[in-house]
Amino acid sequence: MRKRRVWPIISGLLIFASACTGGMFLYVANQTADSASAAESFLYLVNSGELESAYTSTHPSFQGSQTEDEFLQQMKLMDMRLYALEPWRDRRMERGWEVEYRGVLHQRNWYNDPLELDFRLGLRKDNGEWKVEYFNGPYRIPFETGPGAWFSRIPSTQELENLVRDTVLEFDRAATSGDLTEFYEETSTALKIHVSQIQIELAYERFINEPIDLSVVASMDPVFDGLPMIDRDRRGGDVFVVSGYFPMEPSPLPFVLRYHSSSVDKRWRLYKFLIQYPTTDELTMQHCLKWLRTQKVKDINQCYDAEKSEDLQLNIR
Protein backbone atom coordinates (compact mmCIF):
# COMPACT_ATOMS: atom_id res chain seq x y z
CA MET A 1 0.00 0.00 0.00
CA ARG A 2 2.81 2.39 0.86
CA LYS A 3 4.49 1.83 -2.52
CA ARG A 4 1.23 2.64 -4.28
CA ARG A 5 1.01 5.91 -2.36
CA VAL A 6 4.67 6.85 -2.95
CA TRP A 7 4.78 6.32 -6.71
CA PRO A 8 2.16 8.95 -7.58
CA ILE A 9 4.07 11.46 -5.47
CA ILE A 10 7.39 10.66 -7.17
CA SER A 11 5.75 10.78 -10.60
CA GLY A 12 4.20 14.12 -9.78
CA LEU A 13 7.53 15.54 -8.65
CA LEU A 14 9.25 14.34 -11.83
CA ILE A 15 6.53 15.85 -14.00
CA PHE A 16 6.77 19.11 -12.07
CA ALA A 17 10.59 19.21 -12.41
CA SER A 18 10.38 18.48 -16.15
CA ALA A 19 7.82 21.21 -16.60
CA CYS A 20 9.97 23.70 -14.71
CA THR A 21 13.09 22.75 -16.70
CA GLY A 22 11.25 22.91 -20.00
CA GLY A 23 9.73 26.22 -19.01
CA MET A 24 13.14 27.62 -18.12
CA PHE A 25 14.61 26.48 -21.46
CA LEU A 26 11.69 28.07 -23.28
CA TYR A 27 12.09 31.28 -21.27
CA VAL A 28 15.82 31.48 -22.09
CA ALA A 29 15.09 30.79 -25.76
CA ASN A 30 12.50 33.58 -25.89
CA GLN A 31 14.66 36.04 -23.96
CA THR A 32 17.70 35.53 -26.20
CA ALA A 33 15.87 35.33 -29.54
CA ASP A 34 16.79 38.84 -30.73
CA SER A 35 20.46 38.72 -29.74
CA ALA A 36 20.83 35.17 -31.09
CA SER A 37 19.41 36.34 -34.41
CA ALA A 38 21.97 39.18 -34.52
CA ALA A 39 24.77 36.72 -33.71
CA GLU A 40 23.63 34.34 -36.47
CA SER A 41 23.42 37.22 -38.94
CA PHE A 42 27.00 38.31 -38.23
CA LEU A 43 28.38 34.76 -38.49
CA TYR A 44 26.47 34.18 -41.73
CA LEU A 45 28.03 37.28 -43.30
CA VAL A 46 31.53 36.19 -42.25
CA ASN A 47 30.97 32.64 -43.46
CA SER A 48 29.61 33.91 -46.79
CA GLY A 49 32.65 36.13 -47.37
CA GLU A 50 30.66 39.35 -46.99
CA LEU A 51 33.29 40.72 -44.61
CA GLU A 52 32.69 44.43 -45.28
CA SER A 53 29.01 44.03 -44.43
CA ALA A 54 29.89 42.00 -41.34
CA TYR A 55 32.23 44.74 -40.14
CA THR A 56 29.67 47.48 -40.79
CA SER A 57 27.11 45.60 -38.68
CA THR A 58 29.31 45.52 -35.56
CA HIS A 59 29.08 47.68 -32.44
CA PRO A 60 30.81 51.12 -32.50
CA SER A 61 33.26 49.93 -29.81
CA PHE A 62 34.25 47.04 -32.13
CA GLN A 63 35.01 49.45 -34.96
CA GLY A 64 36.78 51.83 -32.60
CA SER A 65 39.16 49.08 -31.45
CA GLN A 66 39.82 47.35 -34.78
CA THR A 67 40.02 48.91 -38.24
CA GLU A 68 38.23 47.35 -41.17
CA ASP A 69 41.56 46.35 -42.74
CA GLU A 70 42.62 44.57 -39.54
CA PHE A 71 39.29 42.77 -39.39
CA LEU A 72 39.50 41.70 -43.04
CA GLN A 73 43.05 40.44 -42.53
CA GLN A 74 42.04 38.37 -39.48
CA MET A 75 39.03 36.83 -41.18
CA LYS A 76 40.71 36.12 -44.51
CA LEU A 77 43.62 34.42 -42.77
CA MET A 78 41.26 32.23 -40.76
CA ASP A 79 38.94 31.60 -43.74
CA MET A 80 35.98 30.30 -41.74
CA ARG A 81 34.20 27.45 -43.55
CA LEU A 82 31.45 26.35 -41.17
CA TYR A 83 30.16 27.39 -37.76
CA ALA A 84 27.69 26.31 -35.09
CA LEU A 85 26.41 28.30 -32.14
CA GLU A 86 25.84 26.48 -28.88
CA PRO A 87 22.35 24.93 -28.53
CA TRP A 88 19.75 27.29 -27.09
CA ARG A 89 19.39 25.09 -23.98
CA ASP A 90 23.05 25.88 -23.10
CA ARG A 91 22.83 29.64 -23.58
CA ARG A 92 23.16 32.15 -20.80
CA MET A 93 20.64 34.86 -20.06
CA GLU A 94 21.12 38.33 -21.46
CA ARG A 95 22.71 40.59 -18.85
CA GLY A 96 20.98 43.91 -19.38
CA TRP A 97 22.69 45.40 -22.41
CA GLU A 98 25.10 42.57 -23.12
CA VAL A 99 25.16 38.85 -23.87
CA GLU A 100 27.76 36.25 -24.87
CA TYR A 101 27.39 33.20 -27.10
CA ARG A 102 29.83 30.38 -27.66
CA GLY A 103 30.29 28.01 -30.53
CA VAL A 104 32.61 26.10 -32.81
CA LEU A 105 33.88 27.05 -36.26
CA HIS A 106 35.80 25.24 -38.96
CA GLN A 107 38.80 27.13 -40.25
CA ARG A 108 41.17 26.65 -43.16
CA ASN A 109 43.68 23.84 -42.77
CA TRP A 110 46.62 25.85 -41.46
CA TYR A 111 49.86 24.07 -40.55
CA ASN A 112 49.09 21.81 -37.58
CA ASP A 113 46.42 24.03 -36.08
CA PRO A 114 43.14 22.12 -35.48
CA LEU A 115 40.37 22.53 -38.03
CA GLU A 116 37.85 23.21 -35.27
CA LEU A 117 38.17 26.27 -33.05
CA ASP A 118 36.01 27.28 -30.10
CA PHE A 119 34.91 30.90 -30.15
CA ARG A 120 33.15 33.52 -28.03
CA LEU A 121 30.81 36.05 -29.60
CA GLY A 122 29.77 38.98 -27.42
CA LEU A 123 26.99 41.42 -28.28
CA ARG A 124 25.99 44.75 -26.80
CA LYS A 125 22.98 46.94 -27.51
CA ASP A 126 23.43 50.14 -29.53
CA ASN A 127 20.33 52.34 -29.67
CA GLY A 128 18.21 49.33 -28.76
CA GLU A 129 19.75 47.07 -31.43
CA TRP A 130 22.01 44.08 -30.69
CA LYS A 131 25.43 44.36 -32.36
CA VAL A 132 28.59 42.25 -32.12
CA GLU A 133 31.19 43.73 -29.77
CA TYR A 134 33.83 40.96 -29.82
CA PHE A 135 34.58 37.74 -31.69
CA ASN A 136 37.42 35.81 -30.05
CA GLY A 137 39.18 32.51 -30.55
CA PRO A 138 40.06 29.92 -27.88
CA TYR A 139 41.75 31.22 -24.72
CA ARG A 140 41.42 34.84 -25.88
CA ILE A 141 39.85 36.44 -22.81
CA PRO A 142 37.44 39.27 -23.78
CA PHE A 143 38.33 41.61 -20.89
CA GLU A 144 42.00 41.38 -21.96
CA THR A 145 41.61 41.63 -25.72
CA GLY A 146 38.74 44.10 -25.68
CA PRO A 147 36.34 44.70 -28.59
CA GLY A 148 37.15 43.40 -32.07
CA ALA A 149 37.81 40.04 -33.74
CA TRP A 150 40.96 38.47 -32.33
CA PHE A 151 42.20 35.00 -33.23
CA SER A 152 45.76 33.80 -32.69
CA ARG A 153 47.01 32.75 -36.11
CA ILE A 154 50.40 31.75 -37.39
CA PRO A 155 51.35 34.52 -39.83
CA SER A 156 51.35 33.96 -43.56
CA THR A 157 54.60 32.76 -45.15
CA GLN A 158 55.71 36.29 -46.04
CA GLU A 159 54.76 37.68 -42.64
CA LEU A 160 56.53 34.78 -40.95
CA GLU A 161 59.74 35.43 -42.89
CA ASN A 162 59.54 39.13 -42.00
CA LEU A 163 58.92 38.36 -38.31
CA VAL A 164 61.91 36.02 -38.05
CA ARG A 165 64.15 38.37 -40.02
CA ASP A 166 63.17 41.35 -37.85
CA THR A 167 63.82 39.34 -34.67
CA VAL A 168 67.34 38.46 -35.75
CA LEU A 169 68.09 42.00 -36.89
CA GLU A 170 66.82 43.48 -33.60
CA PHE A 171 68.95 40.99 -31.69
CA ASP A 172 71.97 41.89 -33.85
CA ARG A 173 71.59 45.62 -33.16
CA ALA A 174 71.28 44.95 -29.42
CA ALA A 175 74.27 42.60 -29.29
CA THR A 176 76.43 44.96 -31.37
CA SER A 177 75.67 47.86 -29.04
CA GLY A 178 76.30 45.69 -25.99
CA ASP A 179 72.98 46.76 -24.45
CA LEU A 180 70.04 44.32 -24.69
CA THR A 181 67.63 46.52 -22.73
CA GLU A 182 65.46 47.63 -25.66
CA PHE A 183 65.47 44.14 -27.18
CA TYR A 184 64.43 42.65 -23.82
CA GLU A 185 61.62 45.15 -23.34
CA GLU A 186 60.05 44.11 -26.64
CA THR A 187 59.82 40.45 -25.64
CA SER A 188 56.67 38.90 -24.19
CA THR A 189 55.62 39.30 -20.59
CA ALA A 190 55.82 35.51 -20.25
CA LEU A 191 59.55 35.62 -21.08
CA LYS A 192 60.20 38.45 -18.62
CA ILE A 193 58.53 36.46 -15.84
CA HIS A 194 60.85 33.48 -16.30
CA VAL A 195 64.09 35.00 -17.61
CA SER A 196 65.89 38.15 -16.51
CA GLN A 197 67.81 40.44 -18.85
CA ILE A 198 71.12 39.57 -17.19
CA GLN A 199 70.49 35.87 -17.89
CA ILE A 200 70.05 36.59 -21.59
CA GLU A 201 73.18 38.75 -21.65
CA LEU A 202 75.19 35.94 -20.05
CA ALA A 203 73.76 33.35 -22.45
CA TYR A 204 74.69 35.49 -25.49
CA GLU A 205 77.95 36.84 -24.11
CA ARG A 206 79.86 35.58 -27.14
CA PHE A 207 77.72 37.66 -29.52
CA ILE A 208 78.46 40.72 -27.35
CA ASN A 209 82.19 40.11 -26.85
CA GLU A 210 82.85 38.76 -30.35
CA PRO A 211 80.39 40.72 -32.48
CA ILE A 212 79.64 39.48 -35.98
CA ASP A 213 77.70 41.27 -38.67
CA LEU A 214 74.24 39.71 -38.91
CA SER A 215 72.80 42.63 -40.87
CA VAL A 216 73.26 40.58 -44.06
CA VAL A 217 70.11 38.62 -43.18
CA ALA A 218 68.13 41.74 -44.14
CA SER A 219 68.46 40.62 -47.77
CA MET A 220 68.03 36.88 -47.07
CA ASP A 221 65.04 34.62 -46.74
CA PRO A 222 65.16 32.21 -43.80
CA VAL A 223 65.12 28.50 -44.57
CA PHE A 224 62.69 26.67 -42.28
CA ASP A 225 63.36 23.08 -41.31
CA GLY A 226 59.68 22.21 -40.99
CA LEU A 227 56.20 23.64 -40.66
CA PRO A 228 55.64 26.12 -37.83
CA MET A 229 53.85 24.56 -34.87
CA ILE A 230 51.22 26.25 -32.76
CA ASP A 231 50.51 25.19 -29.19
CA ARG A 232 47.18 26.35 -27.82
CA ASP A 233 47.42 26.21 -24.05
CA ARG A 234 44.71 27.36 -21.62
CA ARG A 235 47.26 28.42 -19.01
CA GLY A 236 50.18 29.70 -21.06
CA GLY A 237 48.21 31.08 -23.99
CA ASP A 238 49.03 30.47 -27.64
CA VAL A 239 52.67 29.82 -28.57
CA PHE A 240 54.04 29.02 -32.00
CA VAL A 241 57.46 27.60 -32.76
CA VAL A 242 59.55 28.05 -35.88
CA SER A 243 63.09 26.86 -36.55
CA GLY A 244 65.60 26.91 -39.39
CA TYR A 245 68.62 28.93 -40.50
CA PHE A 246 69.78 31.91 -42.54
CA PRO A 247 72.14 30.89 -45.39
CA MET A 248 75.03 33.14 -44.35
CA GLU A 249 78.64 32.71 -45.47
CA PRO A 250 80.94 31.12 -44.51
CA SER A 251 78.56 29.39 -42.02
CA PRO A 252 74.76 29.41 -41.63
CA LEU A 253 72.96 31.02 -38.71
CA PRO A 254 70.64 28.46 -37.02
CA PHE A 255 67.67 29.59 -34.89
CA VAL A 256 64.74 28.26 -32.89
CA LEU A 257 62.16 30.94 -32.06
CA ARG A 258 59.04 30.72 -29.92
CA TYR A 259 56.46 33.50 -30.01
CA HIS A 260 53.71 34.13 -27.47
CA SER A 261 50.43 35.77 -28.41
CA SER A 262 49.92 38.96 -26.42
CA SER A 263 46.33 39.57 -25.33
CA VAL A 264 47.09 43.23 -24.76
CA ASP A 265 48.35 44.38 -28.16
CA LYS A 266 47.43 41.24 -30.17
CA ARG A 267 51.02 40.82 -31.42
CA TRP A 268 53.26 37.78 -31.51
CA ARG A 269 56.09 38.60 -29.10
CA LEU A 270 59.27 36.63 -28.52
CA TYR A 271 58.75 34.07 -25.78
CA LYS A 272 61.82 31.80 -25.94
CA PHE A 273 64.63 31.87 -28.45
CA LEU A 274 67.87 30.21 -29.46
CA ILE A 275 70.12 31.98 -31.96
CA GLN A 276 73.28 29.97 -32.58
CA TYR A 277 76.66 31.41 -33.39
CA PRO A 278 77.10 30.69 -37.13
CA THR A 279 77.79 26.97 -37.47
CA THR A 280 76.82 23.89 -39.46
CA ASP A 281 76.83 21.70 -36.37
CA GLU A 282 73.18 22.38 -35.54
CA LEU A 283 71.88 21.62 -39.04
CA THR A 284 70.59 18.27 -40.17
CA MET A 285 72.57 16.63 -42.97
CA GLN A 286 69.76 17.43 -45.41
CA HIS A 287 69.69 21.12 -44.55
CA CYS A 288 73.43 21.41 -44.39
CA LEU A 289 73.75 20.02 -47.91
CA LYS A 290 70.97 22.36 -49.05
CA TRP A 291 72.86 25.29 -47.55
CA LEU A 292 76.12 24.09 -49.10
CA ARG A 293 74.62 24.28 -52.59
CA THR A 294 74.22 28.05 -52.15
CA GLN A 295 77.87 28.61 -51.21
CA LYS A 296 80.71 29.60 -53.51
CA VAL A 297 83.04 27.06 -51.94
CA LYS A 298 81.24 23.72 -51.80
CA ASP A 299 83.34 21.81 -49.32
CA ILE A 300 81.50 18.63 -48.33
CA ASN A 301 83.59 18.39 -45.17
CA GLN A 302 81.62 21.31 -43.75
CA CYS A 303 78.61 19.01 -43.50
CA TYR A 304 80.25 15.61 -43.34
CA ASP A 305 83.43 14.31 -41.77
CA ALA A 306 84.59 11.77 -44.32
CA GLU A 307 87.36 10.45 -42.10
CA LYS A 308 85.11 9.64 -39.12
CA SER A 309 82.01 8.31 -40.86
CA GLU A 310 81.80 4.97 -42.58
CA ASP A 311 78.08 4.99 -43.23
CA LEU A 312 77.68 7.77 -45.78
CA GLN A 313 78.51 6.92 -49.38
CA LEU A 314 78.47 9.52 -52.10
CA ASN A 315 77.94 8.44 -55.68
CA ILE A 316 79.57 11.02 -57.96
CA ARG A 317 78.97 10.65 -61.66
DAURSUL-V891588 format. One record per backbone hydrogen bond with DSSP energy under -1.0 kcal/mol. CO is the residue of the C=O (numbers start at 1). NH is the residue of the N-H. Records with the same first field share a line. If there is no record, write none. Layout:
CO=NH  NH
//
This chain:
1=5
2=6
3=7
6=10
7=11
8=12
9=13
10=14
11=15
12=16
13=17
14=18
15=19
16=20
17=21
18=22
19=23
20=24
21=25
22=26
23=27
24=28
25=29
26=30
27=31
28=32
32=36
33=37
34=38
35=39
36=40
37=41
38=42
39=43
40=44
41=45
42=46
43=47
44=48
45=50
46=49
49=51
50=54
51=55
52=56
53=57
55=58
59=63
60=64
61=65
62=66
67=71
68=72
69=73
70=74
71=75
72=76
73=77
74=78
75=79
78=108
82=106
84=104
87=90
88=91
95=98
97=125
98=95
99=123
101=121
102=86
103=119
104=84
105=117
106=81
110=113
115=107
117=105
119=103
120=136
121=101
122=133  134
123=99
124=131
126=129
129=126
131=124
132=59
133=148
134=122
135=150
136=120
137=140
141=144  145
142=146
148=135
150=137
156=160
157=161
158=162
159=163
160=164
161=165
162=166
163=167
164=168
165=169
166=170
167=171
168=172
169=173
170=174
171=175
172=176
173=177
174=178  179
180=184
181=185
182=186
184=187
188=192
189=193
190=194
191=195
196=200
197=201
198=202
199=203
200=204
202=205
204=208
205=209
206=210
214=217
215=218
216=219
217=220
223=245
229=241
231=239
233=237
237=233
238=261
239=231
240=259
241=229
242=257
243=225
244=255
245=223
246=248  253
252=279
253=246
254=276
255=244
256=274
257=242
258=271  272
259=240
260=269
262=266
267=262
269=260
270=188
272=258
274=256
280=283
284=288
285=289
286=290
287=291
288=292
289=293
291=294
292=295
297=299
299=302
300=303  304
304=306
305=309
//
